[in-house]
Amino acid sequence: MKIAFTTPGPDMTAPMDPRVGRAASFLIFDTGSNDFVLIDNTNIAAAHGAGLKAAEAIVKAGATVLITGECGPKALSILQKAGVKVFSAQSMSVSDALKDFQAGRLGEITGA
C-alpha cells in the first residue's frame, strides 16, 4: 500500500503539513518495501486549483491513502472518486502519523 503524507519534507522525521494544496511536498511511503519518495508540490503557488492539482498528483503517485491535516471539498471529491481514503493528522511528524494510522488512531475525513 502507498500512503501519501503532506509535509514540508524531506523525510519521515519531518512535520506534517496541515494543508493539501499548499503543502510543500508529498511523501509517498510504500508499506511493502518501507521506502519512500518525496514529490514536490509544483502547484503550491497556483492562484486557483492548488488542491485539485495536488489531489491529482497524489492519485498519479499511486497512493490509496492520504494523511493530512485538512482537505477541501474539491480535492476530497477527486481523491474519493479515485478510491483514496483521507485521514487527519496534525501537530506530529510523518513517522508518528504513520504509527497512529497503523494503530487505527486517525480519524477518516469523509466530508469537507
Buried (B, 14 or more C-beta within 10 A) or exposed (E): EBBBBBBEBEEBEBBBBBBBBBBBBBBBBBBEEEEBEBBEBEBBEBEEBBBBBBBBBBBEEEBBBBBBBBBBEBBBBBBBEBEBBBBBBEEBBBBBBBEBBEEEEBEEBEEE
